[in-house]
Amino acid sequence: MDLIWPDETVRRLTLDWLAETFSADDFGGPTVTRRQLPVGPAVRIRQNLAMSSPPGGNPGVLLETVTYGVLPTGSRAAVMLLGSWSVPGLTEEMEEALDGIASTLTVGF
């Protein structure tokens, strides 16, 4: 989890800006969808990233990720939720778990 605040370079955060900023195309383009969560509108980014290979010439690691960028109602900041895994075969379970976590986000002012 992280908070992103607007600043002099980005005066207003938008779902489009979050999707563009937090997307990569290491292994094909990301799958970006918009969601309405109880806390506010969100963008969901599903992508695969290439992690650097460890010393010794071993192959790199494929990191699967789901990132939520949420614009909580009444806030200027965005809440970022990132989940990642590198174990093959867990994709469906991890995506379901992260979607469930995202749907329970709350923000206190």
BATI-339507 format. One record per residue (C-alpha): x, y, z; residue in one letter; residue number from 1. Coordinates in Angstrom, 1 decimal, m for minus. Layout:
residues N
{xx=X, yy=Y, zz=Z, rest=A, nr=NUM}
...
//
This chain:
residues 109
{xx=0.0, yy=0.0, zz=0.0, rest=M, nr=1}
{xx=1.1, yy=3.5, zz=m0.7, rest=D, nr=2}
{xx=m0.3, yy=7.0, zz=m1.1, rest=L, nr=3}
{xx=0.3, yy=9.2, zz=m4.1, rest=I, nr=4}
{xx=m0.2, yy=12.9, zz=m3.7, rest=W, nr=5}
{xx=m0.6, yy=15.5, zz=m6.4, rest=P, nr=6}
{xx=2.3, yy=17.9, zz=m6.7, rest=D, nr=7}
{xx=3.6, yy=20.6, zz=m9.0, rest=E, nr=8}
{xx=4.3, yy=18.1, zz=m11.8, rest=T, nr=9}
{xx=0.9, yy=16.4, zz=m11.5, rest=V, nr=10}
{xx=m1.7, yy=18.8, zz=m10.1, rest=R, nr=11}
{xx=m4.7, yy=16.4, zz=m10.3, rest=R, nr=12}
{xx=m4.5, yy=12.6, zz=m10.2, rest=L, nr=13}
{xx=m6.7, yy=10.7, zz=m12.6, rest=T, nr=14}
{xx=m7.4, yy=7.1, zz=m13.3, rest=L, nr=15}
{xx=m5.8, yy=7.5, zz=m16.8, rest=D, nr=16}
{xx=m2.6, yy=9.0, zz=m15.2, rest=W, nr=17}
{xx=m2.4, yy=6.1, zz=m12.7, rest=L, nr=18}
{xx=m2.8, yy=3.5, zz=m15.4, rest=A, nr=19}
{xx=m0.2, yy=5.1, zz=m17.6, rest=E, nr=20}
{xx=2.3, yy=5.7, zz=m14.8, rest=T, nr=21}
{xx=2.1, yy=2.3, zz=m13.2, rest=F, nr=22}
{xx=1.9, yy=0.2, zz=m16.4, rest=S, nr=23}
{xx=4.8, yy=m1.6, zz=m18.1, rest=A, nr=24}
{xx=4.9, yy=m3.9, zz=m21.2, rest=D, nr=25}
{xx=7.8, yy=m6.2, zz=m20.2, rest=D, nr=26}
{xx=5.8, yy=m9.3, zz=m21.4, rest=F, nr=27}
{xx=3.1, yy=m7.8, zz=m23.6, rest=G, nr=28}
{xx=0.9, yy=m5.0, zz=m22.6, rest=G, nr=29}
{xx=m1.0, yy=m4.8, zz=m19.3, rest=P, nr=30}
{xx=m4.6, yy=m5.5, zz=m18.9, rest=T, nr=31}
{xx=m6.2, yy=m2.3, zz=m17.5, rest=V, nr=32}
{xx=m9.8, yy=m2.2, zz=m16.3, rest=T, nr=33}
{xx=m11.8, yy=0.3, zz=m14.4, rest=R, nr=34}
{xx=m13.7, yy=m0.7, zz=m11.3, rest=R, nr=35}
{xx=m16.0, yy=1.1, zz=m8.9, rest=Q, nr=36}
{xx=m15.0, yy=0.1, zz=m5.4, rest=L, nr=37}
{xx=m16.9, yy=1.1, zz=m2.2, rest=P, nr=38}
{xx=m14.2, yy=3.6, zz=m1.4, rest=V, nr=39}
{xx=m14.2, yy=5.2, zz=m4.9, rest=G, nr=40}
{xx=m13.3, yy=4.7, zz=m8.6, rest=P, nr=41}
{xx=m10.3, yy=2.6, zz=m9.3, rest=A, nr=42}
{xx=m8.1, yy=1.3, zz=m12.1, rest=V, nr=43}
{xx=m6.9, yy=m2.3, zz=m12.0, rest=R, nr=44}
{xx=m3.6, yy=m3.1, zz=m13.8, rest=I, nr=45}
{xx=m2.8, yy=m6.8, zz=m14.4, rest=R, nr=46}
{xx=0.7, yy=m7.3, zz=m15.8, rest=Q, nr=47}
{xx=3.8, yy=m9.4, zz=m15.9, rest=N, nr=48}
{xx=7.2, yy=m7.9, zz=m15.1, rest=L, nr=49}
{xx=10.7, yy=m9.0, zz=m15.8, rest=A, nr=50}
{xx=12.9, yy=m9.0, zz=m12.7, rest=M, nr=51}
{xx=16.6, yy=m8.7, zz=m13.0, rest=S, nr=52}
{xx=18.5, yy=m11.9, zz=m13.0, rest=S, nr=53}
{xx=20.5, yy=m12.6, zz=m9.8, rest=P, nr=54}
{xx=24.3, yy=m12.7, zz=m10.0, rest=P, nr=55}
{xx=25.7, yy=m15.9, zz=m11.4, rest=G, nr=56}
{xx=24.0, yy=m15.8, zz=m14.8, rest=G, nr=57}
{xx=20.8, yy=m17.5, zz=m13.7, rest=N, nr=58}
{xx=17.7, yy=m16.5, zz=m15.7, rest=P, nr=59}
{xx=15.5, yy=m13.6, zz=m14.5, rest=G, nr=60}
{xx=12.3, yy=m14.0, zz=m12.7, rest=V, nr=61}
{xx=8.8, yy=m13.4, zz=m14.1, rest=L, nr=62}
{xx=6.9, yy=m11.4, zz=m11.5, rest=L, nr=63}
{xx=3.1, yy=m11.4, zz=m11.9, rest=E, nr=64}
{xx=1.3, yy=m8.4, zz=m10.5, rest=T, nr=65}
{xx=m2.1, yy=m6.8, zz=m9.8, rest=V, nr=66}
{xx=m2.0, yy=m3.1, zz=m9.0, rest=T, nr=67}
{xx=m5.0, yy=m1.1, zz=m7.9, rest=Y, nr=68}
{xx=m4.9, yy=2.7, zz=m8.2, rest=G, nr=69}
{xx=m7.9, yy=4.1, zz=m6.2, rest=V, nr=70}
{xx=m9.2, yy=7.6, zz=m6.0, rest=L, nr=71}
{xx=m11.1, yy=7.6, zz=m2.7, rest=P, nr=72}
{xx=m14.2, yy=9.8, zz=m2.7, rest=T, nr=73}
{xx=m13.4, yy=13.1, zz=m1.1, rest=G, nr=74}
{xx=m9.6, yy=12.8, zz=m1.2, rest=S, nr=75}
{xx=m7.0, yy=14.4, zz=m3.5, rest=R, nr=76}
{xx=m4.6, yy=11.5, zz=m3.0, rest=A, nr=77}
{xx=m4.6, yy=8.1, zz=m4.6, rest=A, nr=78}
{xx=m4.3, yy=4.8, zz=m2.7, rest=V, nr=79}
{xx=m2.1, yy=2.3, zz=m4.4, rest=M, nr=80}
{xx=m2.4, yy=m1.4, zz=m3.7, rest=L, nr=81}
{xx=0.2, yy=m3.8, zz=m5.2, rest=L, nr=82}
{xx=0.2, yy=m7.5, zz=m5.0, rest=G, nr=83}
{xx=2.9, yy=m9.7, zz=m6.7, rest=S, nr=84}
{xx=3.9, yy=m13.3, zz=m6.9, rest=W, nr=85}
{xx=6.5, yy=m15.3, zz=m8.8, rest=S, nr=86}
{xx=5.3, yy=m18.9, zz=m8.2, rest=V, nr=87}
{xx=3.7, yy=m20.3, zz=m11.4, rest=P, nr=88}
{xx=0.2, yy=m21.7, zz=m11.0, rest=G, nr=89}
{xx=m1.1, yy=m19.2, zz=m8.4, rest=L, nr=90}
{xx=m2.5, yy=m16.6, zz=m10.8, rest=T, nr=91}
{xx=m6.2, yy=m17.2, zz=m10.3, rest=E, nr=92}
{xx=m6.0, yy=m17.5, zz=m6.5, rest=E, nr=93}
{xx=m3.8, yy=m14.4, zz=m6.1, rest=M, nr=94}
{xx=m6.0, yy=m12.3, zz=m8.4, rest=E, nr=95}
{xx=m9.1, yy=m13.4, zz=m6.4, rest=E, nr=96}
{xx=m7.3, yy=m12.5, zz=m3.1, rest=A, nr=97}
{xx=m6.2, yy=m9.1, zz=m4.3, rest=L, nr=98}
{xx=m9.6, yy=m8.3, zz=m5.8, rest=D, nr=99}
{xx=m11.1, yy=m9.2, zz=m2.4, rest=G, nr=100}
{xx=m8.7, yy=m7.0, zz=m0.5, rest=I, nr=101}
{xx=m9.3, yy=m4.1, zz=m2.9, rest=A, nr=102}
{xx=m13.0, yy=m4.3, zz=m2.3, rest=S, nr=103}
{xx=m12.5, yy=m3.9, zz=1.5, rest=T, nr=104}
{xx=m10.3, yy=m0.7, zz=1.3, rest=L, nr=105}
{xx=m11.4, yy=2.1, zz=3.5, rest=T, nr=106}
{xx=m10.0, yy=5.6, zz=4.1, rest=V, nr=107}
{xx=m10.3, yy=7.8, zz=7.2, rest=G, nr=108}
{xx=m10.1, yy=11.5, zz=7.1, rest=F, nr=109}
//
